[in-house]
Amino acid sequence: MVLRKAGTAAAAAGVVAFGFIGLVTMGTYAASGTPQQSANRSALSPGTVPAAYQDPIQKWGSLCPEISPPMLAAQLYQESGFDPKARSGVGAQGMAQFMPGTWTSYATDGNGDGRADVWDPLDAIASAATYDCAIAKRVAKIPGDPQANLLAAYNAGEGAVEQYHGVPPYKETQGYVRNIQAMARSFTAPASPTAPLEVSPQSSAAIYFAQTKLGTPYLWGGEGLPSQNGRFDCSGLTQAAFASVGITLPRVANDQWYAGPHPSRDQLRPGDLVFWATDLSDPRSIHHVGIYVGGGYMINAPHTGAVIRYDKIDTREYIGATRVTSDGAQALPTRNNDGSVNAPSRPGGAEPTAPAGSQGGTQGGAPGSAPATPGRSATAAPPAQAGPSPTGAGR
């Protein structure tokens, strides 16, 4: 990854002995204990979805009380990474990964051109919300959290939710509900510009790991492996830093962007991930990431020919920051070797594993259940990125 305006790294390095370590310690814990953002607030956080989709997701995510714009955004991201051309190996199509039979039942003209096209992102957004709300209506009388029941029915089928009077005891389904609701927090706008965000106690240790790598030469695609002489690129460094504290981040920078909520510039705390993009209206163009250490500086692996170092963050392509949470990181989809989205669970596929001794539930698409679910593809095309990478690493 290339940081185009590196700033005055040498001056920053001179402060290392005391200033950053003290700032990290105080900054990491000063805000601890503050309440975490709710996933059910209605507004999308600016910059978390491509600008062209912000208003449609806000509009259609308010179609019924059981869904929200952040929840709808989380589903679309898990389905395809907001890629309107995504196509799975099992036949799921478009941004919302609808199977053809389900599309026929729920296709909605979202852009008002007189037809509903599965490959049109505005139609896909509208249809995904329409489908969600149809499921919500059918499970409305089941006790429990209406949104959780909707998501469970989306994954496992309405029959399973009815049988168990709520989210069924399937590991896959429970994980899907948990992941979507956790990821929705990354898409949720703060209640106010000054609303506090919880700070993770793991942040200080993640920074410490990155500090131990200062001076290490940059390597494109580097993950710190012995075969790479312990060298990193930018997202390899951040991934390794959080792995050292037990948090697994995705490999690419524009996936790491969704690992938690997004603090404003004046809310930054040491341990936040900070990001740069070629198009500030489209997070898919994120090309660089570093770890904020306080005082307007970060630790990062900047570019070929440089070493891991401190740099200023206030440069032209700065798009924002992410406060990594364990739940947020766990909720993110992984990628296949070709870079395609591999969502944690794919509705419409094999039936989730029922607990021992149970009767099991009815998977979406099975006889006697709801119509086939959109089906998340394990081989969907990846979202647009700023150039190829030999290892799936971010720029």
HELIX and SHEET records of a PDB file:
HELIX    1   1 ALA A    9  ALA A   13  1                                   5    
HELIX    2   2 VAL A   16  PHE A   20  3                                   5    
HELIX    3   3 ILE A   21  ALA A   30  1                                  10    
HELIX    4   4 ALA A   51  TRP A   60  1                                  10    
HELIX    5   5 PRO A   69  SER A   80  1                                  12    
HELIX    6   6 PRO A  100  TYR A  106  1                                   7    
HELIX    7   7 PRO A  121  ARG A  138  1                                  18    
HELIX    8   8 PRO A  146  ALA A  156  1                                  11    
HELIX    9   9 GLU A  158  TYR A  164  1                                   7    
HELIX   10  10 LYS A  171  ALA A  184  1                                  14    
HELIX   11  11 ARG A  185  PHE A  187  5                                   3    
HELIX   12  12 SER A  203  GLN A  211  1                                   9    
HELIX   13  13 PRO A  226  GLN A  228  5                                   3    
HELIX   14  14 CYS A  234  ALA A  243  1                                  10    
HELIX   15  15 ALA A  253  GLN A  256  1                                   4    
HELIX   16  16 ARG A  265  GLN A  267  5                                   3    
HELIX   17  17 PRO A  283  SER A  285  5                                   3    
HELIX   18  18 SER A  326  ALA A  331  1                                   6    
SHEET    1   A 5 ARG A 309  LYS A 312  0                                        
SHEET    2   A 5 TYR A 297  ASN A 300 -1                                        
SHEET    3   A 5 ILE A 286  GLY A 294 -1                                        
SHEET    4   A 5 LEU A 273  ALA A 277 -1                                        
SHEET    5   A 5 TYR A 318  THR A 322 -1                                        
SHEET    1   B 2 THR A 334  ARG A 335  0                                        
SHEET    2   B 2 VAL A 341  ASN A 342 -1                                        
END                                                                             
